[in-house]
Amino acid sequence: MTARRVGVVGGGLAGLTAALRCADEGFAVTLFEARPRLGGLTHSFQRDGLWIDNGQHVFLRCCTAYQGFLERLGVSDQVTVQDRLDVPVRSELDVRAGRLRRTGLPAPLHLGSTLARYRWLSPAARARVVRGALALGRVDRTDPEVDQQSFGDWLTAHGQDQRAIETVWDLIGIATLNAPAERASLALAATVFQLGLLESAAAADIGWSLVPLQELHGDAAARALTAAGVTVRTRSKVRDVVPAGNGWTVDGAAFDDVVLAVPPAAAETLVPAGAVELESGWADELGSTPIVNLHVIYDRIVLDEPFFAAVDSPLQWVFDRTRQAGLSQGQYIAVSLSAADDLIDTPVPELRDRLLPHLERLLRITDARVLEFFVTRERQATFRQRPGTSGLRASARTALPGLYLAGAWTDTGWPATMEGAVRSGEAAVAALLERRPAERREAVV
């Protein structure tokens, strides 16, 4: 019997997950990707012989779907995960370093000792942070009214002063929510802190790639898709997704089902009227938030750990990317600046003049020489994870049979992360199988 035909539009993590899952079910899958490579927002490019990741992407031990995706690609050995959460924290105002490090105690006791010694807060403020964390653990993150609240307002109401917000809550929240507490949804913030820090001691252990992201995601996915029999069409920007009889056409090619794994604006343009139960203009209302990355190559080693977080600084997280880039001499440092609305259009010379001195104060540099300084920008890195966005995140299942949506912006219950993207691809295929169980059974007989 002819296998069921599924078209997947989009070659980011969501689309790659959906395509592989459908192929594993025995379906005939075609993947369309507008760019010349796979990987979406997690990709790399070459510059003067070095591999440069477009952004600094880490994951947590609790990101089980993403780690399953890596296993499916056969690249689990190309990432590393900390034995225990350990985040060095540096300040421009104090040469002494601090740490956020867990113990072997069960959650939430695993963070008690590190918070008790956290040098950037007074003893009274540390105690208030502990009480705030316990209260946050009781927040119902699934309650629609919770999504309407600002995380910053909730923190203030629970005794967190601006210093605590800057040195603890935003240290984690800006990197995961791409928004400071004052502009972030309480529901999404509760998701991050509950799943990552409060429910399991090991959940927040940090993992990262040991190779360029293009090698980890795009190239590995291309091999896995080919091995699974998926037809991959890169440089294929889809312009029409149209109902046709009992199925669909994607730019004239016939399919029984279609998974749209594209950004919100593209999804709103491509889906037929009535497919998504949201008012016109929902993609613009959902919005987006940019991320800017600074890339600095020094003539010698200036950082002796994989990464650190910054306080008392306009910088946020700093990474050593020397190994991943393939640099043989000197050191390659990358700085991730999330929620970068005020920096996204700043010229490179101005970014260098404004921010490089802050980096060198954090690194305690006195005589290292900058060999290269350049900038990458993701203007639409994530959807804007502000209060009230839950109602704008579409379900995987549309109102039209055979059409499904995927992407970290869809209603996964997670913020816009690699984990959320993979979960969205899984949700789209689960909806497809649920809606068409008879066809699935026939296809795999």
N, C-alpha and C positions, 0 to 999 in steps of 0.2 A: 504494500500500500504506500502511496506517495506520502512523504513526511509533510507535516504541517509547516507552512512557510511563515517565518517571522522576520519582519524588518526591524532593526534597531537603529535609531538615528542618534548619533552621538558616541564618540570614542573616549569619553572620560571614564572615571572609575565606575560610575553608575551604568553607563552603556556597556562597558566591558563585562561587568558582573552579569548584566541581563543577557548579553549575547552568549556567554559561556554557560550560564544556567540553562538557557533554552537549548543550546547544542547538546548539553548533557542529558536533556529530556528526549533527545532524538529528533528535534525539529530541524528543518532546513533554514539556516539563519544567514541573513545578509546584514552586515554592519556598515553604516554610512558615517563618514567623518569628514568634516569640511577641511580640516588641516592636513598637512602632508604626513603627520605622525599621530600616534595614539597617546593617550595619557591625560588629555584635557588640561586642567589647571595644575597638574602635577607632572611637569615635563622639564627637560633640560635642553640646553643648546650649547654649541661649541663656540668658544671665543679664544682666539690666539692659542689653540691647541689644548685648552682646558674645557672641562665639562662644567657648565654653570646651571644649577637648578634655578628655576624661575622664582622659587620661594622656599622657605625653610619649613618643611613638613615633618612633624613628629607625631607619634601616636602613643596611646597608653595601653597598659596590659588589658584593661577592660574593653578595648576595641577588638572584640572577638571576631566580628564579621570581617573586618579589614585583614586581620591575621589569617582568617580562613581563605580570603581572596589571594593573599600571597602564597599560601600553600597550594591553591589551585594553579597558580602560575609557576610553581616550582622554585620560588625564590626566597623561601623562609630563611635560608642560610645567609641571605644578603642583608639582613637587618639584625640589630642587636637590641636587647631590652635590659634595663638595669636590674640587678638582683633585688635592689630596694630603692624606692624613690629617694633621690638625692639631688637637690637643686642648689648649686652655689648661688649666693645672692651678693652682688657687689654694689657699693654706693660710691658716688663721686665725692662724698663728703667725709668718708671714713676709710682709711686704708685697710682696716680689718674686714674680713669677709664673714658673711653669715651663711647659714644653710637652712633649707627646709628638707628634712630627712626623716624618714619613718623608722620606727623600731619594728621588732618582731611581734609586738603585741597586737591583739585583734582590734579592728576598727570599732569606735573612733579613737581608742586609746593610743593607737600607733603614732599619732602626731602630737600627743600631749607633751612629751619632753622637748621636742624641737620648738614648739610654740612657747614653752616656758622659758626657753633660752634665746628666743628670737631677738637679736640685738637691736633691731630697728624700731622696736616698740617699748614703751614703759611696762613695768610689771602689771599695772592696772589695765593698760590697753590689751596686753596679752590675755588676761583673764576674760576681758570682754569679747575678744576674738573667739575664745573657746566657747563661751556661752552663745555667741552668734552662730557658730558652726553647728552646735547642737540644735539650735532653733531652726536653722536652715534645713537640717535633716528631717524635720517634721513638716516641711512645706509640701503640699500636694501639687506636684508639678504638672499633673494632668488636668487641674481645675482651670477652665477658661478664664475665670476671674483673676487667677494668679498671673496668667500671661499678660493681663492688662496693666500689671504693676511694674514699676521700675525697680530693678535690683538695688540701685543706689538709694532710693527712698526707703526700701525695706531695710537696708543696712543701717541707715541713719536712725530709723525707728527702733532698731535693735541694738543701739548703743555703740555703733561703730563710727569713730570720728574720721576725719579726712585722712589723717596719717595712716590709720589702719586700712582704710580703703586703698590707698596708694601702694602700701608696702606688702599687703597680703592679698586682698580680694581682687584688685586689678592686676596684680602680678600674674595671677592665673587667669582671671576672667577676660582680660583684653586679648590674650593670646588664643583663647578657645572660642570666644564669642565675637571677636573682631569689633568690640565695643567696650567703652568704659562702663563701669557700673551704673552711672547716672543715665546712660542711654540704652541699657540692656534689659531684655525681658527677664522678669523674676523667674518665670517658668523655665526658660532655657538655662539661666544661671543655676537654678536648683538642680536641673538635670546634670550639669557639669560637676557640681560639687558633691551631689549625692552619689552618682555613679562612680565618679573618679576618686573621691576622697573619704566619703563617710560610710559607705556600705560594705566595703571590702578593703582590707589593709593593703593588698597587693595591686589594687585596681589602677593606681596612678603611677606605677613604675613606668618610666619613660622609655620609649623605643624610637629608633631612627635608622635610616638607611645607611649602609656602608658603601653604597655605590651611587652613581648619579640616578636621579629619579626616572630618567628616560630608560635606563637599563632595567631598573626595578619594575616599572609599570609598563610603559609603552612597548619596549622591545620584547619583554617577556610575554606580554599579552598577545602581541602579534604571532609569536611562536605557538602559544596555547590555542589561539583561535584557529590558526592554520591546521594544527594537529586535530582539532575538534571538527574540522570540515566547514568552518564558517567562511563565507565569502566576505572579504574586507575591501571596502571601496574608500580609500582616502582621497583627499582633494575633491570630495563630492558633497558640495553644499546642497542640502535638500531644500526645495522651494515649495513643494506641494505634497500634502498628505490628505488624500481624498477617499471618502467611502466609495466602494465599488461592489455592488451586489452584496454578498455575504462577507466581503473582505475589504481590503484597502489597496490603494496604489500609493507608492512613494516615488514621486517624479516619474510616473508611468509604469513602474515595476509593480507587479501584483503580489500581495501578501494576504494571508489569512488574519494575521495580527500584527500590530505595530507597537513598539515601545519607543516613546519620545524621551530620550535622555539628554535634553538640551537645556540651556539657561532659561529662566522665566520669560524673558522678552521673546525669545525664539519660540518657546512653547506656545505663548499666547498668539503669536502670528500664525503658527502652523495648525493649531487645533481648530476644527470646524466649530461654528457657532453652536452653543448649547452643550459642548462636550465637557466643559468645566463649569461648575456651579458657583462662579464668582462673577462679580460685576465687571464690565469692560474697563480696562485700564488697571487690572489687578497687578500686573507685572511691575508697572511703574510705581504703584503704591507699595508693593513689597520692597522695591528699591534694592540698592547694592552698596557695599562698603569696600573701599580699596585697601590694598596692602602695598607698602613700598619696602624694597630690600636694598640695603647698601652692601656693596662688595668691595673689600679692601685687601690688596695683596701687599704684604710686608716683606722686606728683604731678610728677615730672620724670625725665629719663633717668638711670639709675644703672648701666647695663651697655652697653658699646660693642662687644660681640661676640655672636654667636648663642647661644653656650653656653659653659660651662666645667665641669670636674670639680673636686671638692673633696677635699682631704686635711686631716688634723688637724681634723676637723669631723664632727659627726653627720650633716651634709648630704652628698649624693652628687653629683648633677648638677643644674645650674641653667641655665634656658633663658629667652631673650627671646621672648615670644609676642605681642608687641604687634601686629605686622602680621597674624598669623593671626586674632587676636581681633577686629580691626577697631577698635582703640583709637586715637583721634585725638590725644589729649593725655596726657602722662605716659608711663609704661612699665609693662607687664604682665610680671611675672616668675613663672615656674613652677619649682617644685622637686620633683624626682622622688625618692621614698624607696622603694627596692625592699627586699625581704625585711623588710617592715614589721610583723612579727608583734607586736612590742612597742608599736606605735603605732596599730594599726588601730582600737582602741576608745577612744583618748584623746580627750577632748572638745576642740573647736576652741579655746576660750580657753586651755587648757593647752598645746596645740600652739603657739599663738602665743607664749605667754610663754616656752616652752622653746626654740623653734627660730628665731624671728624675730631675736633678737640674734646668732645664729650667721650667718644670712644677711647681716645688715648688716655684720658684721665682714669677711665674704668680699667684699662689694661695696664696702667702704671708705666706707660711707655716714656722713655727719655731719649733714646737714641736710635730707634728703629726708623727705617726709611720707607715711605709709601711708594711702591712701584706702580700700582694701578688703583684707581678708584672709579667705580662705575655703579650704575643704578638700574634695577629692574622694577617695573610697576605692574601690578594687576589692578586695573581700574574697577573691575567687577569681581573681586575675589570671593565675596560671599553675599548672600542676601542680607539686608539690614535687619539685624536681630534685636530690634527694639520692641518695646511693649506693644501688644496688639497684633503681632504678625502671625500668630497661630492660625487665625481665620483666613489668612491669605496663602497658606501653604496647601496646595492642591493634593488630593488623595492620589494614590497610584492608579486607582480605577476611575476612569472617566464615565460619563453618562452614555457613551456610545460603545456598543459591543466591539471588542477587538482592539480598542485603543487604550494604551496605558502610559503613565507618566513616571519618570524617574529623574533623580537629581537630588543633591543634598538639600535643595530648597523645598522639596516636597515634604509632605506631612509624615516625617519619620519619628518625630518625638525627640530627635537629636539636633544639636546645633549643626552648622554647616562645616563639617569635618570630613576627612577621608572615610571614617567609620559611617557617618551619615550617608555619604554617597553610595557606599557599597550596600548598606541596608536598603536604600531606596531601590537599587537594581533588584535586590532579592524580593522586595515587596511587590514590584511590578510583575515579576514572573510568578510569584505566588498568586496574585490577583488573576493573571492570565490562566493559570492552571485551575483555579477555583471556578472561573467563569466558563471554561471549556473543558470540563473533566472528560467528557466522552471522546472528544477529539484527541486529547492527550493519550488516552488508553489505546486508541486506534493507531496513533502515530508510532508508539513504541512497541506494538505487537511484533 
